[in-house]
Amino acid sequence: MNDMAQKEPEDLDAEGLDRDLPRRLAIALAVLSAAYALFHLAVLNFWSIDEWVYRVLHVNMGAVLAFIGLKAWRGERARLVWFLDVALVAGAVGCSLYVAINLEMLIMRTGVITTTGDLICGAVGTLVVLEFARRVSGLVLPVIALVFISYVFVGGWLPGILHHSGFQADNVASYLYSQDAIFGMTVAASSRYIILFVAFAVFLQASGAGEYFMRLAMTLFGATRGGPGKVSVFSGLLFGTVSGSAVANVVASGTFTIPMMRRVGYPRESAGGIEAASSSGGQLAPPVMGAGAFIMAEITGIPYSEIIIAAALPCLLFYLAIFLTVDLQARRLGLNGVPRSELPRLRELGRDAFLLLPLAVLLYLLLSGYSIIAAGTWGLAATLLVLMCREFGFRSQVLALPLALFVALPLTGMQVNYAGAIATLASAAMMIALLVIRGGARRLPSALSAMARTTWGGLAESSRKSLQLISVMACAGIVVGVLGLTGLGGRFSSVLLSAAGESQALAFLLAMLISIVLGMGMPTTAAYAIAAAVVAPALQQMGISALASHMFVFYCAVISAITPPVAIAAFAGAAIAGGKPWPTSIRAMRYGAAAFVLPFMFYTSPEILLQGSCVETLHVLVTALIAIYFIAVAGEGELFGPAGPLVRLLAGVAALLLLWSSLPTDVLGLAIAAGLVLWRRAGQLRAAH
């Protein structure tokens, strides 16, 4: 396990290892990657093609990029694409052509009447998906998918609930390579949203918003007690919402925050654990939720707006719990903040506030009821305007006009894509004119050339960073398809219900354990997709709402990144901090303890998801706020001074009672909490005298 700490943190993200390609092949790959991103933007916005063909191209062309650009294994030495990769590329292209050419007939006969061509296409295409996922995201998910595929063929000889009547190999291959399995709901979500929002995240970072987030966090919290730890918490919230990878979040912000935490005295394991917990939790933050909100909307049919509103209060409680734990640890260890003289000034940050134009556009369009795709597209266009502003050397106040146009034009009743196009082109023209007026006409060609290079490179990088999510969603489709084909999903629900008996609380506990185990070593999106197919239906059969059930398994998918023994986000934090992986993951669990208990509120207190009256929601929120403070006390052992095991135990009991949110448990929890505070406060006063 200690070997994990010796790895580069980027390697732990399992996003594949880039080949050192010859120059011409590298340029060709970059061109293909940029074209791949542009293809998605075109189809999503104005080029209409058949949905099945689009999903096939989405997966297979992504696989082609992976087979050319990524090593087949860690020790590979070849600089050129070797013959097996050529065969895989040919298989991906061939399957795409086969589906496109035979589309109408395939729609009629898939999984029922299978030709030899269907069998070959299904088998080769499934193999391409498995190798794509293995190369980009590691062995865990492909092995799970192979186990499920094997079950289709051996289930006829298995006893009990695992038994099924058996299936023909040709029909299975055809079924798996259809919109009922690989190209089903998981790839539907990834093909619509992944490239778009990964590109948004890439260009947002390039525009300087990431740096602005860090400066803002430093200004707000850097000088406070244990300030760098609180900076890590706040920056994890800001960085994490637009990324679907916990480890990518750790690497993006941890390379800055972890050394800063070490500088003021945080132990190595604490520094890595704080960053891992906060970066993983960023995927719980609306409005993007690491693309989880979009995938949940696709799977459940629940409106996206309802999902992000429901996610707001649990996310707030989660981050407040980490913040309080970090603060109590800083008090216990006597940690100071960074000197105020070394921090950015708030006035300077105020002048640069318009760097957040893309986020403002995205949020405005989403909350105004426009489609997710339209909001993402014009949010992405807004990042290009920020890039132009920086290349021209303007202060960010120039971006006030684009903001006004993006807000005002849709209000006129104009179709949102026309409004977005006019706002973007008019703003670009205004900035070019302003540069010329200021005497910068000579700089215009070089500035536009630099911006074009940044844009082209950003598109290629967006495709590269999307490959992991695309591959795992396609591979997860195999699991979902097998569950539907064999009926195992429904039978699993029966087993879970039988094991839990009449206890819904026990059913939720078992569901959490299963979801975390299924999610270990996998990106959150894949972990959620599988848990949503396996676990969520069982909870819904118990009468739990679809929103509560899916939000529950989504939280479990997120915290699997910090749960031993395969706590990939914690291991990445340990690698940056130079700490031991296992103690770092335990620390991360302590900081993120709220994420292990808050999901149970979706069952006991659905008001936390805004599924109730305002009075009921306020009551649940107030008791939950008190509870998370005592979760921090129990985890950190600090309440008006160092607290012993008894105090920590009572604090934990009080927190659990308050989170249950019924009148008897609230009264008892408040009584224990008040008793602890009075007891510890009295002891502190006696010690002072």
HUKA-V306133 format. One record per helix or strand of 2 or more residues. SS is the DSSP state (a for helix, b for strand). FROM is the first residue (numbers start at 1). LEN is the number of residues. If there is no record, write none. Layout:
BEGIN
((SS	FROM	LEN) (SS	FROM	LEN))
END
This chain:
BEGIN
((a	2	5) (a	9	5) (a	23	23) (a	51	19) (a	83	19) (a	103	7) (a	116	22) (a	139	19) (a	160	3) (a	169	8) (a	185	22) (a	209	13) (a	227	14) (a	246	19) (a	268	17) (a	289	12) (a	304	30) (a	340	3) (a	346	6) (a	353	15) (a	372	20) (a	396	16) (a	416	22) (a	441	46) (a	488	13) (a	504	16) (a	524	11) (a	536	6) (a	546	17) (a	568	10) (a	581	11) (a	594	11) (a	606	4) (a	614	23) (a	645	16) (a	663	26))
END
